Amino acid sequence: MGRILLLVVAVIVGFFLLGTLLSLVAGIVKWALIIGVVILAVTALSKILRSRDAG
């Protein structure tokens, strides 16, 4: 009975740790996407302004 409870507790702790790690990874991916969109917008805007000045 003690081993079963220990196994159940270990599985629950594993799920908590897995959830924490997944949320951390999701947060990192979210910020990477936001930074990528900002860089893409700045690059596109600078190309538009540069082509407008050349013409």
Secondary structure, DSSP 8 states (H G I E B T S, - for coil): -HHHHHHHHHHHHHHHHHHHHHHHHHHHHHHHHHHHHHHHHHHHHHHHHHHHHH-
